[in-house]
């Protein structure tokens, strides 16, 4: 499974290494992902999501139902 947040759509980025040598290499900045289970009250079921730290804050702010509907509309959640 790829490292993509199912709520915000965040994924790994590529950047430059900052080294004091002459090597020109790239590095990968991974997303801070968690596999969490949430109880979805409106559907009366448990939902398992790969969520980033920003996604957890989004769920806390607007609620699980609104966050799932927003993610499905944006195409981040593949149900």
MIDOSE-1310 file (N, C-alpha, C; in nm, 2 decimals, decimal comma, always signed):
residues 79
xxxx	+0,08/-0,12/+0,00/+0,00/+0,00/+0,00/+0,09/+0,12/+0,00; +0,05/+0,22/-0,08/+0,13/+0,34/-0,09/+0,11/+0,43/+0,03; +0,21/+0,52/+0,05/+0,21/+0,60/+0,17/+0,14/+0,73/+0,13; +0,00/+0,73/+0,13/-0,08/+0,84/+0,10/-0,19/+0,85/+0,21
xxxx	-0,21/+0,97/+0,26/-0,32/+1,00/+0,35/-0,45/+0,99/+0,28; -0,54/+0,91/+0,34/-0,67/+0,90/+0,28/-0,77/+1,01/+0,31; -0,73/+1,10/+0,39/-0,82/+1,22/+0,42/-0,77/+1,34/+0,35; -0,64/+1,37/+0,35/-0,58/+1,50/+0,30/-0,52/+1,47/+0,16
xxxx	-0,48/+1,35/+0,13/-0,41/+1,32/+0,00/-0,26/+1,35/+0,00; -0,21/+1,38/+0,12/-0,06/+1,40/+0,13/+0,01/+1,28/+0,09; +0,12/+1,30/+0,02/+0,21/+1,18/-0,01/+0,36/+1,23/-0,01; +0,44/+1,13/-0,02/+0,59/+1,16/-0,01/+0,64/+1,26/-0,11
xxxx	+0,73/+1,34/-0,07/+0,79/+1,44/-0,16/+0,94/+1,41/-0,18; +1,00/+1,46/-0,28/+1,14/+1,44/-0,31/+1,21/+1,57/-0,30; +1,32/+1,57/-0,24/+1,40/+1,70/-0,22/+1,55/+1,67/-0,23; +1,63/+1,77/-0,22/+1,77/+1,76/-0,23/+1,83/+1,73/-0,09
xxxx	+1,94/+1,65/-0,09/+2,02/+1,63/+0,02/+2,10/+1,75/+0,05; +2,12/+1,79/+0,17/+2,21/+1,90/+0,20/+2,34/+1,83/+0,26; +2,44/+1,81/+0,18/+2,56/+1,75/+0,23/+2,68/+1,84/+0,19; +2,78/+1,82/+0,26/+2,90/+1,90/+0,24/+3,00/+1,83/+0,15
xxxx	+2,95/+1,75/+0,06/+3,04/+1,68/-0,03/+2,99/+1,71/-0,17; +3,05/+1,65/-0,27/+3,01/+1,68/-0,41/+2,91/+1,59/-0,47; +2,85/+1,50/-0,38/+2,74/+1,41/-0,43/+2,61/+1,48/-0,45; +2,55/+1,46/-0,57/+2,42/+1,52/-0,59/+2,32/+1,41/-0,59
xxxx	+2,26/+1,40/-0,47/+2,16/+1,29/-0,46/+2,03/+1,35/-0,41; +1,92/+1,28/-0,42/+1,79/+1,32/-0,38/+1,75/+1,24/-0,25; +1,67/+1,29/-0,18/+1,61/+1,22/-0,06/+1,46/+1,23/-0,06; +1,40/+1,14/+0,02/+1,25/+1,13/+0,02/+1,20/+1,17/+0,15
xxxx	+1,11/+1,26/+0,15/+1,04/+1,31/+0,27/+0,91/+1,24/+0,28; +0,90/+1,14/+0,37/+0,78/+1,06/+0,39/+0,67/+1,13/+0,47; +0,55/+1,09/+0,46/+0,44/+1,15/+0,53/+0,43/+1,08/+0,67; +0,39/+1,15/+0,77/+0,37/+1,10/+0,90/+0,24/+1,03/+0,91
xxxx	+0,23/+0,90/+0,87/+0,11/+0,82/+0,86/+0,09/+0,73/+0,98; -0,04/+0,72/+1,01/-0,09/+0,63/+1,11/-0,20/+0,54/+1,06; -0,20/+0,42/+1,09/-0,32/+0,33/+1,06/-0,41/+0,33/+1,18; -0,53/+0,40/+1,16/-0,62/+0,42/+1,28/-0,76/+0,36/+1,24
xxxx	-0,82/+0,32/+1,35/-0,96/+0,27/+1,33/-1,05/+0,38/+1,40; -1,15/+0,42/+1,33/-1,25/+0,52/+1,38/-1,39/+0,46/+1,38; -1,47/+0,50/+1,47/-1,61/+0,45/+1,48/-1,69/+0,56/+1,41; -1,75/+0,52/+1,30/-1,84/+0,61/+1,22/-1,98/+0,60/+1,26
xxxx	-2,02/+0,70/+1,34/-2,15/+0,69/+1,41/-2,27/+0,69/+1,30; -2,26/+0,77/+1,20/-2,36/+0,78/+1,10/-2,39/+0,65/+1,03; -2,28/+0,57/+1,00/-2,30/+0,45/+0,94/-2,30/+0,33/+1,03; -2,28/+0,35/+1,16/-2,28/+0,25/+1,27/-2,18/+0,14/+1,24
xxxx	-2,05/+0,18/+1,20/-1,95/+0,08/+1,17/-1,81/+0,13/+1,20; -1,71/+0,05/+1,21/-1,57/+0,08/+1,23/-1,51/+0,10/+1,09; -1,43/+0,20/+1,08/-1,36/+0,23/+0,95/-1,21/+0,24/+0,98; -1,13/+0,17/+0,90/-0,98/+0,17/+0,92/-0,92/+0,26/+0,81
xxxx	-0,85/+0,36/+0,85/-0,79/+0,46/+0,75/-0,64/+0,48/+0,77; -0,57/+0,50/+0,67/-0,43/+0,55/+0,68/-0,44/+0,70/+0,68; -0,41/+0,76/+0,79/-0,43/+0,91/+0,81/-0,30/+0,97/+0,86; -0,27/+1,09/+0,80/-0,15/+1,17/+0,84/-0,19/+1,25/+0,97
xxxx	-0,09/+1,31/+1,03/-0,11/+1,39/+1,15/-0,20/+1,51/+1,11; -0,19/+1,56/+0,99/-0,28/+1,67/+0,95/-0,42/+1,62/+0,93; -0,43/+1,49/+0,88/-0,56/+1,43/+0,86/-0,63/+1,41/+1,00; -0,56/+1,37/+1,10/-0,62/+1,36/+1,23/-0,67/+1,49/+1,28
xxxx	-0,59/+1,60/+1,26/-0,64/+1,73/+1,30/-0,77/+1,77/+1,22; -0,77/+1,73/+1,10/-0,89/+1,76/+1,02/-1,01/+1,69/+1,07; -0,99/+1,56/+1,10/-1,11/+1,48/+1,16/-1,15/+1,54/+1,29; -1,06/+1,58/+1,37/-1,09/+1,64/+1,50/-1,17/+1,77/+1,48
xxxx	-1,13/+1,85/+1,38/-1,19/+1,98/+1,36/-1,33/+1,97/+1,30; -1,35/+1,90/+1,19/-1,48/+1,90/+1,12/-1,56/+1,77/+1,14; -1,50/+1,67/+1,20/-1,57/+1,55/+1,23/-1,54/+1,44/+1,12; -1,56/+1,32/+1,16/-1,53/+1,20/+1,07/-1,62/+1,20/+0,95
xxxx	-1,75/+1,22/+0,96/-1,84/+1,21/+0,85/-1,81/+1,32/+0,75; -1,79/+1,44/+0,79/-1,76/+1,55/+0,69/-1,62/+1,53/+0,63; -1,53/+1,47/+0,70/-1,39/+1,45/+0,65/-1,39/+1,34/+0,54; -1,47/+1,23/+0,57/-1,48/+1,12/+0,47/-1,55/+1,17/+0,35
xxxx	-1,66/+1,25/+0,36/-1,73/+1,29/+0,25/-1,64/+1,39/+0,16; -1,56/+1,47/+0,23/-1,48/+1,56/+0,16/-1,37/+1,49/+0,08; -1,31/+1,38/+0,15/-1,21/+1,30/+0,09/-1,26/+1,22/-0,03; -1,38/+1,17/-0,02/-1,44/+1,10/-0,13/-1,47/+1,19/-0,25
xxxx	-1,51/+1,32/-0,22/-1,54/+1,41/-0,33/-1,41/+1,46/-0,40; -1,30/+1,46/-0,32/-1,17/+1,50/-0,38/-1,10/+1,39/-0,44; -1,15/+1,26/-0,42/-1,09/+1,15/-0,48/-0,97/+1,08/-0,41; -0,96/+1,12/-0,28/-0,85/+1,06/-0,20/-0,89/+0,93/-0,14
xxx	-1,01/+0,91/-0,12/-1,06/+0,79/-0,05/-1,12/+0,69/-0,16; -1,05/+0,58/-0,17/-1,10/+0,48/-0,26/-1,18/+0,37/-0,19; -1,31/+0,39/-0,20/-1,40/+0,29/-0,12/-1,43/+0,19/-0,22
